[in-house]
Amino acid sequence: MAFWFRDVISEGTYLGNHTSAVQRGLNLGVALFIASEALFFLAIFWAFFHSALSPTVELGAQWPPLGIEAINPFELPLLNTVILLSSGVTVTYAHHSLIQGNRSGVIYGLIATIILAIVFTALQGIEYTVSSFTISDSVFGSTFYFGTGFHGLHVIIGTLFLGVGFWRVLAYHSTDNHHLGLESGILYWHIHQTGKLVCVQSSNSGKVLKPIVPSWAEKCINYPAYPSNYWMKGKKLLGSSKGNG
């Protein structure tokens, strides 16, 4: 990633290779990359909601599974959501300031964005330390840590992306009509803000989601684990008569 940044900066700033055709190609590459990221997180959402909305008998036909206490989505996750959305406001302010030639607005906007991103990452780490479950705790733990962990990793990458853009602004590499690298980083940041709204809030919504449990699953859960004891006592099971075996 560092070598890629180095090559793009050299080609665009010092060699003058970023013609209009090259910029269109880079924009298309960024768009395809973001599309692949969206499909990647769609797979994570699919795995989570597949188990959450229709939990199987193996999960106890309930969500979260028995013995797992989900994090309240209206506490630390909600605070993190507000922080990340606030960073979207500051980075948008920085972008518009750059277009208008307001250098101080760009610098202050990017500084605020990077600080908010670091605070978000720190709070997500705290959230992991206070969680009562691990990645090995059923499908709930797997989808929670897989989704939020990869989102956190992408936030770190986006922070580095914006950090490089901030350095280029300080070095006078970016102008009001030529700032492709910073613009790509800002677009990447906005996309993962949207992913945060779905990924983190849904993964923490174990107490909010109401599972759709089939009637046959409810019957299986309500029946005793050892039906032979009921036969010995002469009781009926599943509507069968006492003499049928």
MARVOSE-106611 format. One line per 5 residues: number of its first residue (from 1); their letters; for each residue x, y negated, z negated of N, C-alpha, C, CB. Coordinates in steps of 0.2 Angstrom, whole numbers. Glycine has a CB too. Layout:
! MARVOSE-106611
NUM> a> X,Y,Z,X,Y,Z,X,Y,Z,X,Y,Z; ...
//
This chain:
! MARVOSE-106611
1> mafwf> 4,6,0,0,0,0,4,-6,0,-5,0,-6; 10,-6,-4,14,-12,-4,18,-13,3,20,-11,-9; 20,-8,6,23,-8,13,18,-11,18,26,-1,15; 11,-9,17,6,-11,22,5,-19,21,-1,-7,21; 5,-21,15,4,-28,13,10,-32,16,4,-29,6
6> rdvis> 16,-29,15,22,-32,18,22,-33,26,28,-28,16; 20,-28,29,20,-28,36,14,-33,39,18,-21,39; 8,-33,36,3,-37,38,5,-44,37,-3,-36,34; 8,-46,31,10,-53,30,16,-55,35,13,-53,22; 20,-51,36,26,-52,41,23,-54,48,31,-47,41
11> egtyl> 19,-49,50,16,-50,57,11,-56,57,12,-43,59; 7,-57,52,3,-63,53,6,-70,51,-3,-62,48; 10,-70,47,13,-76,45,19,-78,48,14,-76,37; 24,-74,49,31,-75,52,31,-74,59,36,-72,48; 28,-68,62,29,-66,68,24,-69,73,29,-59,69
16> gnhts> 18,-71,70,13,-74,74,9,-68,79,15,-79,79; 9,-62,76,6,-57,80,-1,-56,79,9,-50,78; -4,-60,75,-11,-59,73,-15,-64,78,-13,-61,66; -16,-62,84,-20,-65,89,-27,-64,88,-18,-63,96; -32,-67,92,-39,-66,91,-41,-59,92,-43,-70,96
21> avqrg> -38,-55,97,-39,-48,98,-37,-44,92,-36,-46,104; -31,-45,89,-28,-42,84,-33,-43,77,-21,-44,82; -35,-49,76,-39,-50,71,-46,-46,71,-41,-58,70; -49,-46,77,-55,-42,78,-54,-35,77,-58,-43,85; -48,-32,79,-47,-25,77,-46,-24,70,-40,-23,81
26> lnlgv> -43,-29,66,-42,-28,59,-49,-29,55,-37,-33,56; -53,-33,58,-59,-34,55,-63,-27,56,-63,-39,58; -63,-24,62,-66,-18,63,-64,-12,59,-66,-16,70; -57,-12,58,-54,-7,53,-56,-8,46,-46,-8,53; -57,-14,44,-59,-15,37,-67,-13,36,-58,-23,35
31> alfia> -71,-15,41,-78,-13,41,-79,-5,41,-81,-16,47; -75,-2,45,-75,6,45,-73,9,38,-71,9,51; -68,6,35,-65,8,29,-70,7,24,-59,4,27; -74,1,24,-79,0,19,-85,5,20,-81,-7,19; -86,6,26,-92,11,27,-90,18,25,-93,12,35
36> sealf> -84,20,25,-82,26,22,-82,26,15,-75,28,25; -80,21,12,-81,20,5,-88,21,2,-78,13,2; -93,18,6,-100,18,4,-102,25,5,-104,13,9; -100,29,10,-102,36,10,-99,40,5,-100,39,17; -93,38,3,-90,42,-3,-94,41,-9,-83,39,-4
41> flaif> -96,35,-11,-100,34,-17,-107,37,-16,-100,27,-19; -110,37,-10,-116,40,-9,-116,47,-11,-118,39,-2; -111,51,-10,-110,58,-12,-111,58,-19,-104,61,-9; -107,54,-23,-107,54,-30,-114,52,-33,-102,48,-33; -118,47,-30,-124,46,-32,-129,52,-31,-127,39,-29
46> waffh> -128,55,-25,-132,61,-24,-131,66,-29,-131,63,-16; -125,68,-31,-124,73,-36,-127,71,-42,-116,74,-37; -127,65,-44,-129,63,-51,-137,63,-51,-127,55,-52; -140,60,-46,-148,60,-46,-151,67,-44,-150,55,-41; -147,71,-41,-149,78,-39,-150,81,-46,-145,81,-35
51> salsp> -146,81,-51,-146,84,-57,-150,80,-62,-139,85,-60; -151,73,-61,-154,69,-66,-162,70,-65,-152,62,-66; -164,69,-59,-171,69,-58,-174,76,-58,-172,66,-51; -171,81,-57,-173,88,-57,-168,93,-60,-175,90,-50; -167,92,-67,-163,96,-70,-165,104,-70,-162,94,-78
56> tvelg> -160,108,-69,-161,115,-69,-162,118,-76,-156,119,-65; -164,125,-76,-165,128,-82,-158,129,-86,-167,135,-81; -152,129,-82,-146,130,-85,-144,124,-89,-140,131,-80; -147,118,-87,-146,112,-91,-151,111,-96,-146,106,-86; -155,116,-97,-161,115,-102,-167,111,-100,-158,112,-108
61> aqwpp> -167,110,-93,-172,107,-90,-173,100,-93,-179,111,-91; -168,97,-95,-168,90,-98,-162,86,-96,-169,90,-105; -163,79,-96,-157,75,-94,-157,69,-99,-158,72,-87; -151,68,-102,-145,72,-102,-146,79,-105,-139,68,-106; -141,83,-103,-141,90,-106,-141,90,-113,-136,95,-103
66> lgiea> -144,96,-116,-144,96,-124,-137,95,-127,-147,103,-126; -136,91,-132,-130,90,-135,-126,84,-133,-126,96,-135; -128,81,-127,-125,75,-125,-129,69,-126,-123,76,-117; -125,64,-129,-128,58,-130,-126,52,-125,-127,55,-138; -130,50,-121,-128,45,-116,-127,38,-119,-134,45,-110
71> inpfe> -122,35,-116,-121,28,-118,-127,23,-116,-114,25,-114; -128,19,-121,-134,15,-120,-132,10,-114,-136,11,-126; -136,10,-108,-134,6,-103,-135,-2,-104,-138,7,-97; -138,-4,-109,-139,-11,-111,-135,-14,-116,-147,-12,-113; -129,-10,-117,-124,-13,-122,-118,-14,-118,-123,-8,-127
76> lplln> -112,-10,-119,-106,-12,-115,-107,-11,-108,-101,-7,-118; -110,-6,-105,-111,-6,-98,-114,-13,-95,-115,0,-95; -119,-15,-98,-122,-21,-96,-118,-27,-96,-129,-23,-100; -114,-28,-101,-109,-33,-102,-104,-33,-96,-105,-33,-109; -102,-27,-95,-97,-26,-89,-100,-28,-83,-94,-19,-89
81> tvill> -106,-26,-82,-110,-28,-76,-110,-36,-75,-117,-25,-76; -112,-39,-80,-112,-47,-80,-105,-49,-78,-114,-49,-87; -100,-46,-81,-93,-49,-80,-91,-48,-73,-88,-45,-84; -93,-42,-70,-91,-41,-63,-95,-45,-58,-92,-33,-61; -101,-46,-60,-105,-51,-55,-103,-58,-56,-113,-50,-57
86> ssgvt> -100,-60,-62,-98,-67,-63,-91,-67,-58,-96,-68,-70; -87,-62,-58,-81,-62,-54,-83,-63,-46,-77,-56,-55; -89,-61,-44,-91,-62,-38,-93,-69,-36,-98,-58,-36; -96,-72,-41,-97,-80,-41,-90,-84,-40,-101,-82,-47; -86,-82,-44,-79,-86,-44,-75,-84,-37,-75,-84,-50
91> vtyah> -76,-78,-35,-72,-77,-29,-75,-80,-23,-71,-69,-28; -82,-80,-23,-86,-84,-18,-84,-91,-18,-93,-83,-18; -84,-94,-24,-82,-101,-24,-75,-102,-21,-82,-103,-32; -70,-98,-23,-63,-98,-20,-63,-98,-13,-59,-93,-23; -67,-94,-10,-68,-93,-2,-70,-99,1,-72,-87,-1
96> hsliq> -76,-102,-2,-79,-108,1,-74,-114,0,-85,-109,-2; -70,-114,-5,-65,-119,-6,-60,-119,-1,-62,-119,-14; -58,-113,0,-53,-112,5,-55,-115,12,-50,-105,6; -61,-113,14,-64,-115,20,-64,-123,21,-71,-112,22; -66,-126,15,-67,-133,15,-60,-137,14,-71,-135,9
101> gnrsg> -55,-133,13,-48,-136,12,-47,-138,5,-47,-142,16; -51,-136,0,-50,-138,-7,-45,-133,-10,-57,-138,-11; -39,-134,-10,-33,-130,-13,-34,-128,-20,-26,-133,-11; -35,-133,-24,-36,-132,-31,-42,-128,-33,-37,-139,-35; -48,-128,-29,-53,-124,-30,-52,-117,-29,-59,-126,-26
106> viygl> -48,-116,-23,-46,-109,-22,-42,-106,-27,-42,-109,-15; -37,-109,-30,-32,-107,-35,-36,-105,-41,-27,-112,-36; -40,-110,-44,-44,-109,-50,-49,-103,-49,-48,-115,-52; -52,-103,-43,-57,-98,-42,-54,-91,-42,-61,-99,-36; -48,-90,-39,-45,-84,-39,-42,-82,-46,-39,-84,-34
111> iatii> -39,-87,-50,-37,-85,-56,-43,-83,-61,-34,-92,-59; -49,-86,-60,-54,-84,-64,-56,-77,-62,-60,-89,-64; -56,-75,-56,-58,-69,-53,-54,-63,-56,-59,-69,-46; -47,-64,-55,-42,-59,-58,-43,-58,-65,-35,-62,-56; -44,-64,-69,-45,-63,-76,-51,-59,-78,-45,-70,-80
116> laivf> -57,-60,-75,-63,-56,-76,-62,-49,-74,-69,-59,-72; -58,-48,-68,-57,-41,-66,-53,-37,-71,-53,-41,-59; -48,-40,-74,-44,-37,-79,-48,-36,-86,-38,-41,-81; -52,-40,-88,-57,-39,-93,-61,-33,-92,-61,-46,-95; -64,-33,-86,-69,-28,-84,-65,-21,-85,-71,-29,-77
121> talqg> -59,-20,-82,-55,-14,-83,-54,-12,-90,-49,-15,-79; -52,-17,-94,-51,-16,-101,-57,-13,-105,-48,-22,-105; -63,-16,-103,-69,-14,-107,-71,-7,-104,-74,-19,-105; -70,-6,-98,-71,1,-96,-67,6,-99,-70,2,-88; -61,5,-100,-57,9,-104,-59,10,-111,-49,7,-105
126> ieytv> -62,4,-114,-65,5,-121,-71,9,-121,-66,-2,-124; -75,9,-116,-81,13,-115,-79,20,-115,-85,11,-109; -74,22,-112,-72,29,-111,-69,31,-118,-66,30,-107; -66,27,-122,-64,29,-129,-70,30,-134,-59,24,-132; -75,27,-133,-81,27,-138,-86,32,-135,-84,21,-139
131> ssfti> -85,35,-129,-90,40,-127,-89,46,-131,-89,42,-119; -95,49,-132,-96,56,-136,-95,62,-132,-102,56,-140; -94,61,-126,-93,67,-121,-87,66,-117,-100,68,-117; -85,72,-114,-79,72,-109,-81,74,-102,-74,76,-112; -76,74,-98,-78,76,-91,-80,83,-90,-72,74,-86
136> sdsvf> -78,87,-95,-80,94,-95,-86,96,-98,-74,98,-98; -90,91,-100,-96,92,-103,-102,92,-98,-98,87,-109; -103,98,-95,-109,99,-90,-108,94,-84,-115,98,-94; -113,94,-80,-113,90,-74,-114,83,-76,-119,92,-69; -117,81,-82,-117,74,-84,-110,71,-85,-121,74,-90
141> gstfy> -106,74,-88,-99,72,-89,-95,71,-83,-96,76,-94; -96,76,-79,-93,77,-72,-94,71,-68,-94,83,-69; -101,70,-67,-103,64,-63,-102,57,-66,-111,65,-61; -102,57,-72,-101,50,-75,-94,48,-75,-103,51,-83; -89,53,-76,-82,51,-76,-80,50,-69,-78,55,-80
146> fgtgf> -83,55,-65,-81,54,-58,-83,48,-54,-83,60,-54; -89,46,-55,-92,40,-52,-89,34,-55,-99,40,-53; -89,33,-62,-86,27,-65,-79,26,-64,-88,26,-72; -75,32,-65,-68,32,-64,-66,30,-57,-65,39,-66; -69,33,-52,-67,31,-45,-69,23,-44,-70,35,-40
151> hglhv> -74,21,-47,-76,14,-46,-71,10,-50,-83,13,-49; -69,12,-56,-64,8,-59,-57,8,-55,-62,11,-66; -55,13,-52,-49,14,-48,-50,9,-42,-48,21,-45; -56,8,-39,-56,4,-34,-56,-4,-36,-63,5,-30; -59,-5,-42,-58,-12,-45,-51,-14,-46,-62,-12,-52
156> iigtl> -47,-9,-48,-40,-10,-49,-36,-12,-42,-36,-4,-52; -38,-8,-37,-35,-9,-30,-38,-16,-28,-38,-4,-25; -44,-18,-29,-47,-24,-27,-43,-30,-31,-54,-25,-28; -42,-29,-37,-38,-34,-41,-31,-35,-38,-37,-32,-48; -28,-30,-36,-21,-30,-33,-22,-34,-26,-18,-24,-31
161> flgvg> -27,-32,-22,-29,-35,-16,-29,-43,-17,-35,-32,-13; -33,-45,-22,-35,-52,-23,-28,-55,-26,-40,-53,-28; -24,-52,-30,-18,-54,-32,-13,-56,-27,-15,-49,-37; -13,-52,-22,-8,-53,-16,-11,-59,-12,-8,-47,-11; -18,-60,-11,-21,-65,-8,-19,-72,-12,-28,-64,-7
166> fwrvl> -20,-71,-18,-18,-77,-23,-11,-79,-22,-19,-76,-30; -6,-75,-21,1,-76,-20,2,-80,-13,5,-70,-21; -2,-77,-8,-1,-80,-2,-4,-87,-2,-5,-76,3; -9,-89,-6,-12,-95,-6,-7,-100,-9,-18,-96,-10; -3,-98,-14,2,-102,-17,8,-103,-13,4,-98,-24
171> ayhst> 9,-98,-8,15,-99,-4,13,-102,3,17,-92,-2; 6,-105,3,4,-108,9,3,-104,15,8,-114,10; 2,-97,14,1,-93,20,-6,-93,23,3,-86,18; -11,-95,19,-18,-95,21,-20,-102,22,-22,-92,15; -24,-103,28,-26,-109,30,-34,-109,30,-23,-112,36
176> dnhhl> -37,-114,31,-44,-114,32,-47,-110,37,-47,-121,32; -43,-109,43,-46,-105,48,-42,-99,50,-45,-110,55; -37,-97,45,-33,-91,46,-32,-88,39,-27,-92,50; -36,-84,37,-35,-81,30,-38,-74,30,-38,-85,25; -37,-70,35,-40,-63,36,-38,-59,30,-37,-60,43
181> glesg> -32,-59,28,-31,-54,22,-35,-56,16,-24,-55,20; -35,-62,14,-39,-64,8,-47,-63,10,-38,-71,7; -49,-64,16,-56,-63,17,-58,-56,17,-58,-66,24; -53,-51,19,-55,-44,18,-55,-42,11,-49,-40,22; -50,-45,7,-50,-43,0,-57,-45,-3,-45,-46,-3
186> ilywh> -59,-51,-1,-66,-54,-4,-71,-49,-2,-67,-61,-2; -72,-47,4,-77,-43,6,-77,-36,3,-77,-42,14; -71,-33,2,-70,-27,-2,-72,-28,-9,-62,-25,-2; -71,-34,-12,-73,-35,-19,-81,-35,-20,-70,-42,-22; -84,-38,-15,-91,-39,-15,-95,-32,-14,-94,-44,-10
191> ihqtg> -92,-28,-10,-95,-21,-9,-94,-17,-15,-91,-17,-3; -89,-17,-19,-88,-13,-25,-92,-17,-31,-81,-13,-27; -94,-23,-30,-99,-26,-35,-106,-22,-34,-100,-33,-34; -108,-21,-28,-114,-18,-27,-114,-11,-29,-116,-18,-19; -108,-7,-28,-107,-1,-30,-107,0,-38,-100,2,-28
196> klvcv> -105,-5,-41,-105,-5,-48,-112,-5,-51,-101,-11,-51; -117,-9,-48,-123,-10,-50,-127,-3,-50,-127,-15,-46; -125,1,-45,-128,8,-44,-125,13,-48,-129,10,-37; -118,13,-47,-114,18,-50,-114,18,-58,-107,18,-48; -112,12,-61,-111,12,-68,-117,12,-71,-107,6,-70
201> qssns> -122,8,-69,-129,8,-73,-132,14,-72,-133,2,-70; -132,18,-66,-136,24,-66,-132,30,-70,-136,26,-58; -126,30,-70,-122,35,-73,-123,34,-81,-115,34,-72; -125,28,-83,-126,27,-90,-133,27,-92,-123,20,-92; -138,29,-87,-145,29,-88,-148,35,-90,-148,26,-82
206> gkvlk> -144,39,-94,-147,45,-96,-153,45,-100,-142,49,-100; -153,39,-104,-159,38,-109,-165,35,-105,-157,34,-115; -164,33,-99,-169,29,-96,-172,33,-90,-166,23,-92; -169,38,-87,-171,42,-82,-176,47,-85,-166,45,-78; -182,48,-81,-187,53,-83,-186,59,-78,-194,50,-84
211> pivps> -184,64,-81,-183,70,-76,-189,73,-73,-179,76,-79; -189,75,-67,-195,78,-64,-194,86,-65,-196,76,-57; -197,89,-70,-196,96,-72,-202,100,-69,-196,97,-79; -200,105,-65,-206,109,-62,-209,113,-68,-203,114,-57; -216,115,-66,-220,118,-71,-217,125,-73,-227,119,-69
216> waekc> -214,128,-68,-211,135,-69,-205,134,-74,-209,138,-63; -201,129,-73,-195,128,-77,-197,127,-85,-191,122,-75; -203,123,-86,-205,122,-92,-207,129,-96,-211,117,-92; -211,133,-92,-213,139,-95,-206,144,-97,-217,143,-90; -201,143,-92,-195,147,-94,-192,145,-100,-190,147,-88
221> inypa> -192,138,-101,-189,135,-107,-193,137,-113,-188,128,-106; -199,137,-113,-203,138,-119,-204,145,-121,-210,135,-117; -202,150,-117,-202,157,-119,-196,158,-123,-203,161,-112; -197,163,-127,-191,165,-132,-186,168,-128,-193,170,-137; -180,168,-130,-174,171,-127,-174,178,-127,-167,168,-130
226> ypsny> -177,181,-132,-177,188,-133,-184,191,-133,-173,190,-139; -187,192,-128,-194,194,-128,-195,201,-131,-197,194,-121; -190,205,-131,-191,212,-134,-194,211,-141,-185,216,-134; -192,206,-145,-195,206,-152,-202,205,-152,-191,200,-155; -205,201,-147,-212,200,-146,-216,207,-144,-213,195,-141
231> wmkgk> -212,211,-140,-215,217,-138,-216,222,-144,-211,221,-133; -211,221,-149,-211,225,-155,-216,223,-159,-204,225,-158; -218,217,-159,-223,215,-164,-230,215,-161,-222,208,-166; -231,218,-155,-237,219,-151,-240,213,-148,-242,222,-156; -236,208,-147,-239,202,-144,-238,202,-137,-235,196,-147
236> kllgs> -242,198,-133,-242,197,-126,-237,192,-124,-249,196,-123; -234,194,-118,-229,189,-115,-230,188,-108,-221,192,-116; -231,182,-106,-232,180,-99,-238,183,-96,-226,183,-94; -243,184,-101,-250,186,-98,-251,193,-97,-252,182,-92; -245,197,-99,-246,204,-98,-249,208,-104,-239,207,-97
241> skgng> -252,213,-103,-255,217,-109,-250,221,-112,-261,222,-106; -252,223,-118,-247,227,-123,-245,233,-120,-250,228,-129; -249,236,-116,-247,243,-114,-243,243,-107,-253,247,-112; -242,237,-104,-239,237,-98,-231,236,-100,-241,231,-93; -227,240,-97,-220,239,-98,-216,239,-92,-218,245,-102
//
